[in-house]
Amino acid sequence: MDTEVQTRAAAPAAPQTDPTWWRHAVIYQVYVRSFADGNGDGTGDLAGVRARLPYLKALGVDAIWFNPWYPSPLADGGYDVADYRDIHAPFGTLAEAEALVQEALALGIRTIIDIVPNHVSDQHPWFQAALAAGPGSPERERFWFHPGRGEDGSEMPTHWVSSFQGSTWTRTVNPDGTPGEWYLHLFTPEQPDLNWNHPDVRREHEDILRFWFDRGVAGVRIDSAALPVKDPALPELPAAPAPGAHPHLDRDELHDIYRGWRAVADEYDGTRILVGEVWLEDAERFARYLRPDEMHTAFNFDFMSQPWSAEPMRRSIARTLAEHAPVGAPATWVLSNHDVTRPVTRYGREDSGFAFDRKRFGVPTDLAVGTRRARAAALLVAALPGTMYVYQGDELGLPEVELPREVIEDPMHFRSGGVDPGRDGCRVPLPWAGAAAPFGFGAGGSWLPQPADWSAYTVAAEEADPGSMLSLYRDALAFRRQSADLRTGALAWLDVGPDALGFRRGDRLASITNLGSEPISLPPHRGVVLCSAPLEEGALPPDTTVWLDL
């Protein structure tokens, strides 16, 4: 932080034993395959993460969230899990994961892992046993096997549409080579859906939670948390389903499952948190997942999808805070993740919002504008009340990479018929140091190609530049950690004009973001705490956020 403009001492940081750490934490998302390669095979691994823990400590994060690190055929980037009690061999071993958890804790960094309750890999022992056992077997009752429609069973049981486009049913083949039953998969055919009406499924997942909590994990992020329960009647999707009546989304039975998970988490000393990936437009239905005996927090995707414009962003912030208020849960704020176009690229486009169905190849972007806006957005979200998530590489200002089609692995690309570029562009391995690829990622190249011009984005280059994106993130997170206003202060809106967002946190901290095209005047203040770009003769220029000591 620039000590010349910091005008007052901040409150001391909360101790690591704070049971409410999750209400104001900064959580860093690690996509292991692309973070750091410790053994030189071109794939990120746990050895790489362990070696870089001091970097995360210096960045100022409170916890690391790992995307799935379990054994997987990688049909969907690890979200097709074959074994929840082990580590994907290219990433390392279970012993290394246990050591990582303890080493991170020693640095004051907690660990959150991914759980994917909706489905498993088709290589999971349960599904392999179900295929071998045949129709009518107890093994098949753990999944959604069903005869097809029509005289010969050749029609799918339903016409539900996959989250990855295309159909949601795949037909099996009997041992004699004849067509067999169909099985349900809301994602790829390699990800068969589990039947949560079966007691084995519920018991298994509660045991998985205990397995990892016993090893010191501080929480779980629940993938596609509103999807696991299905209507056993398998009806077609109504045109406008009533709340709770959708056949495979947000069904009321889910809440009993998550109350069971919360009971498991509460068995342990300290706060072991449940974080839901919940995509719902209905605010009242969304808030149900955050009742005191269910999840602690849920991801807020609404803000991340908004265009670079003051009014929709303000509405999103207000709506998010209003949704969480009735249940007393903290909001979460995130600018991107392993599925979403990076902010530097997104904010530099004419359409600066985000939606999966709008992703296309060749969309032009102005990286200078996008970078300036991404810096402003980082300060904006760091000033909001609740939990902040940082996706690896956003603190470096990495742009989205438009990869050659021949190296893309993401199923979203293939299931769109090649129209959607997929999500691999935000999963390109991180640059750490050096003038040429793989930029210190590892000694053996990188599983996805890095752009040749990424030397300016390396950690080493940005650590040496006080004006870099990394320096901005470090300064912001350091002040956020120390500031009582930013940790616990209430938010009150400020009137700063139609093209700006301004709010006060606590007694003396204000954040103002200019999303318009002209500089704006600042309110009376004692001093500037932090600014994403220099002020212009005391005014706040476009695409800039400032923190003020009022």
N, C-alpha and C positions, 0 to 999 in steps of 0.2 A: 504493500500500500504506500502511496505517496505521503510521507509523513509531513510534508510541507502544507498539505491541504487538510489533513485530519485535524480537527479542531477540539476534540474532547476525548478523554479516556473512556474506554469501553468496560462493561462489566466483565468479570472473570468468566471463563468458559465453564459450562456445567460439567461435573465429574462424570466419568464413564459409567459409574454405577447408577446414574439417573434413570429411574424406571420409565420416564416419559421421553427418552431420547428420540424415539421414533416420531414424535409429534413435530419436531423441528429439524430433523436430520437432513444431511446432504448424502445421498446414496449414489454411488458410481456404478454404472452398468458395465460389466466385463463380459464380452463375447470372446471366450477363451481362445477359440481358433484363430482370432485375429489380433490378440493383444500383444503377446511377446512369445518368441520361440526360444525355449531354453536348451533344446537338444539339437538344433540345426537341421531339422527335417522339413522345414518350410511351413509347419503347422504350429500355431500357438499352443502352449501347454501350461500346466500348473507350475513347472519349474520357472517358466518365464514370468508368471504372475508373482511368484515368491520373490524373485530377484528385483521386481519393480515395486514391491510394497513401499519402500521409502519414497518413491515418486508419489504414490497415492497419499501417503502421510503428509508430504509437503504440499500437495494440492489442497488438503484440508477436508477430506471426506470423512464421514462417520461410519459408513458401511459400504460393502461391496455387494452388489447383486450379480450373481453368476447366471447366465443363460444355462440351459441343461448341460451338465458335464458328465452325464452317464454314458455307458455303452450304447451305441446307436449306429444303425446303418447310414445315418445322415440323409435319409430321404427328404427330410424337412429341417435341415440344419440342427439336428439334435432333438427336435421336439417329437421325434419318434423314438421313445425310450424302450430299450430292451431289458434293462436291469437297473432298478432304482438304488441298489445297495453296492454299487461299484462305480468306477470312473472309466470313461472312454479311454481305451488303451493308448491312443496317440497323445492324450492329454497327461497321462501319468497313472498313478496308483491311488488306491484308497488311503494308504498311509501318507502319501504326499498331500492329499486333500485334508486329512486330519492335521497334519503339521501346518499347512497353510492357515487353517482356521485359527490355530493357537498363535502363530506368528503374527497374524493380523491383529488379533486381540491384544497382544503385547504392545502393539502400536496404537491401540485405541480404536481399531477398525473392526466392526462386526461383519459377519457374513450372512448373506441371504441367498437361498438357492431356489431354483425353479421346480415346481411340481406341475405336472400336466395331467389333470384328472380325467379329461374327456376321453383320452385314447392312449394306447401304447403302440409300440412298433409291431409290425406283423412278424417280427423275429422274436418277440417276447415269448417265454416258455408257455404262458397261458394260451396265447393264440395258436402256437404250434400244436399244443395239446388239443385244442378245440378242432383244428383242421383234421388231426389224426383220428379223433374220437367219432366224428360223424354226426349226422342229424339226430336230434333228440337226446344227446348226451349231456350230462351235467357240466362238462367242460365248456360246451357252447352257450350255456345259460349265462356265463359271465360277459358275453358280448351280445350283439344284435344280429343273430342269424335268423333268416326268415325265408320261407318258400316264396318263389316269385308268383306273379299274377298270371292269369291265362291258363289254358289247358295244359301247356307244356312248361309252365313256370318261367317263361322267357322274358316276362315283363318285370321291371323293378318294383319292389314293394311300395315305394313312394316316389314322387318326383321332386323331393327336396333338392335344393341347389347347394353345392359345396361352397365353403368359405373360400376355396381356391378356384372357384368356377367349375363347371361341369357337374357330373352326377355324383351321388353320395352312396351308391351301392355297387358292389362288385360281386360277380357270381363265382362260386367255387367250382372245382371239378372233383367228382367222385373218384375213388380209387380205380373204378373200371373205365374211367375216361369220359363218363357221361356228365352233363351239366348238373351241378348240385344246388345247394341253397345260396342265397345272397347274404352278404354281411354289410353293415352300415359303417360309413366313414364320412364324417362331416368335413374332413380335410382330404388327404391323399389316400389311395387304396392301401398304402403301406402303413396307415395309421387307423386301425380298426377301433371303433368306439366301444367303450366299456359300458356294461349294463349296471347302472348304479342302483337298480332295484335289488341287486343280488348282494347278500350280506358279505360274501367273500371280498367284494370290491371295496366296500366301505372299511372292513376290518384291515385289509391290506394297506390302504392308504394311511390309516391311523398308525399302523405299525411303521410305515415308512417315515412318518413325521417323527416318531420317537427315535428311530434309528439315527436320524441326523441331529435332532435336538440333543441326544446323548453325546454327540461328538462336538457340541459347542456351537452349532449353527444358531443364529439369533432370529431367524425368521424364514418364511417361505413366500415366494411370489407365486400366485395361483394362475396358471395360464388358462385363458378362455373360460373364466370362472362361472359364467352364466350359461354354459352349454351342456354340462355333463348329463343332466336328467332329461329323459325323453318320455313322451306320452306312449305308454305300452300299446295303445290301440293303433299307433302309427298312422294318424290321419294325414291327409294332405294339408298343406299350409293354407289357412284361410286368408282371404284378401286383406282383412284388417283384424288380426287376432286381438281379443280382449286381453287386458293385463293378466299375466299368468296363464293364458290359454294357448300360447305358442307351443307347437309340439316339441320343439327342441331348444328353446331359448327362455331363460329367466322363469323357470317353473318354480312354483312355491316349495316343492319338495327340497330344493337346493338348500334352503336355510337350515333345515334340520341337519344336513350333512356338515355345513360349516360351523354350526353350534358344536357338533362333535369334535371338529378339528380345533376349535377354540378351547374346548375342555382339555384336549391333549396339550396344547400350548401352555395353558395355565397350570399344568402339573409341574412346571419347571420354575426354578428360581430365576429372577430377572424377567424381563419382558421379552417373550418370543413372539414375534409379530406375524400376522397373516396379511398379505397384500394381494388384493384381487385385481385381475385384469377384467374389468367389467365394462363392456360397451353397451350402454343403454341410454336412450333419449328420455325416458320417463324418470323425472327427478325423484319422485316418491318411491318408485321401484328400486332405483339405484341406492337410495339411502338405506333401504332395508338390509343390504349386505353389510352395513357399517354400524348396526346396532351393537350395544356394548357386549353382547355375548356371541358376536360373529367376528367379522374381519376388523382389523385395526384401521386399515386404510385401503383405498382402491385407486387405481390409476385414473387420472383425469386426461382424457384424450380430446375433450372439446377444445381446450385452449390451444393445444398443439395444432389443431386443424384450421385455426382461424387465419385469415389473410392479414397482411401487415396494414392494419387500419384501426384507428382508435375506437370507433364505436363497437364493432363486433368483438374486439378484444375486451373492452370494458364490460360488455354484456356477458361474455364468457366468464370473466373473473367473478362478477357479481352473482351469476347463476351458480357457479361452482361453490362459492362460499355459502350461498343460501341452501344448496342441496345438503351440505355437510352440517349446517348449524343444528337442525332438529335432533341429530344423534350425537352431537358433540365430537365428531371425528375431524381430524385435521385434513385439509385439502392437500393434494399432491400436484406438483407442477413439473412438467417435462417438455422439452423442446423437440426431442426426437428419441428414437430407439433403434433397435436392430431391424425394424420393419419399415421405417419411415425415411423419406428423403431428407438429407442433412440440412440444417437451417441455413448455412451459408449459401447453398444452392437454391433452396426453396424460396428464401426471402429475396433473392435476386431475380425472380421470374415475374412475368406480368401477372400470372395467377399464383399468388404467394401463399395461398392456403394449401391444405393437403387433403386428398381423398385417394383411396386405393384405385378407384375406377378411372382416375384421370392420369395415372402414370403412363408415360409414353416415351419412346426414344426421341432424341433430337430436340428436346425443348430448350430454347435458348435461355441463358441466365447471365446476369451481370454480377460477376463475383465481387467486384468492389462494393457495389450497393449491398449485395447479400451479406458480405462480411461486416459492413458497418451496422446493418440491421441486426445481425446475429450477436454482435457485441452489445448492442442496446437491449436486445431480448434477454441476454444472459443476466444483466443487471436487473432488469424488470422482474424476472421470475425469482431471482435471489432475494428480492425485497418483499415478495408475497408471503403471507402467513401459511405455515404448513411445511410439508416435506418437499425438498427439491431433488430431482433425479438428473444426473449428468450421464449421457451416453458416451462411451469411450471415443475419444477423438474430437468431440465437439469442443472440448477445452483447448484444442489446437486450432480450431477453425477449419477442420478438414472439409473439403467439398465432396459432394456426391460424385462417384466415378461412373462414367458410362462405359461399361465393360464390353469388350468384343463378345458377340453372341456365343462364340465357341468355348468361352471359359465360364459362362453362366451356369450355375447349378440349381438355382432357386426354382422350386416347382411352380410358383406363381407365374413365372415366365413361360414355362412349357404348357401349362394348363390354359393359358390365355391364347394359345396358338402363336406365340412369339410376339404378340403385340405389346404386352406389359414387359418392361425391362427387368422386373423383379426387384428383389431386395438386396442382392449381392453388392450393389453399388455403395451401400453404407456399411458394408462388412469387410471392406478391403483392409488388410493388416496395417497397423499403426507404424508411422515412421519415428524412429527414436534418435538417430544420429547419422551423419555422413552425407556425402554428395550424390550418391547413386543408390539405386534399389539393391537390396531390400531395406536400406536406410536403418540398419541396426535392429531390424525386427528379429533377425536370426542369421545364422551363417549360411543357410541353405536355400535362399530365395524365399518366396512367399506363395501360399496356395492360391491366392488371387493376385494378379499383377498390380503393382503400385504405379501411379503416373511417374514419368521420368522427372517432372519438375517439382517433386515434393520435398526437396531439400530445405526449402524455407519453412516448411511445416513441421520439421523434426522437433522433438522435445529439446534437443541440445541447442538448436538455433533459437527457439522461442525463450528458453531460459536465459539466454544472453541478451534478450531484447525486452527492456521494460515496457515497451508499447505493444507487445504481442498479445494475442488472445490468451495464451497461457498465463501471462502475468496478470491480465485483467481478472481471470477466474481465480487465481490465487489470492489476489487482493480482496476480491469480493467475498470469497468464502472465509478468509481470515477475519474480516470485519463482521460478517454474519455470525460466525462462531462466538465472537466476543460481545456482540451487541445485544443487550437485553431487549431493546426495542424490536429488533428483527427476530429474535427468538420467540418472544411471547407478547409483544405489543399488539394491540388491536389495530385494525385497518379503518381509516376514515378517508373518504374521497376528498380530493381538493379540486376546486374549479380552476382548471388551467387551460380552458378553451376546447373547442370541438375536435381539434386534431391532435390532442395530447391526452396522455393518461397520467394522472397525478394522485398520489395518496400519501397519507401520513401513517407511520407505524410508531405506536407508543407515544412518548412525550415529545421527542425532538427530531426523529428521522423522517425525512420525506424522500420519495422517489418520484421523478417526473420523466416521462418518455415522450419525445416529440416524434409523432408519426406523420406529421404533415410535411409540406414542401418549403416552409419559411421558418426562420428562427423565431423563438418565442421568448418573452421576458420571464424571468424567474421571480418567485415571491421573495420577500425579505428573508434573509437567512444569515446565520453566523459564519458559515463557511461551507466549502465543498468537501464532502467526504470522498467521493469517487465519481468519475465521469467516464463514459465509454468512448468519448472523443472530446477534443478540446472545446471549451466554450468560445464563442465568437463575440468579443467585446462585451462579455458578461451575459450574453443571450445563449439559449440552448439551440444548437443547430438541428436541422432535420435528421431523423434516424439516429437519435442520440438519447441516452438515459443518463441522468445525474442523480446522485444521492446528496441530499442537503442536510446540514445541521441547522435546524430552525431556531 
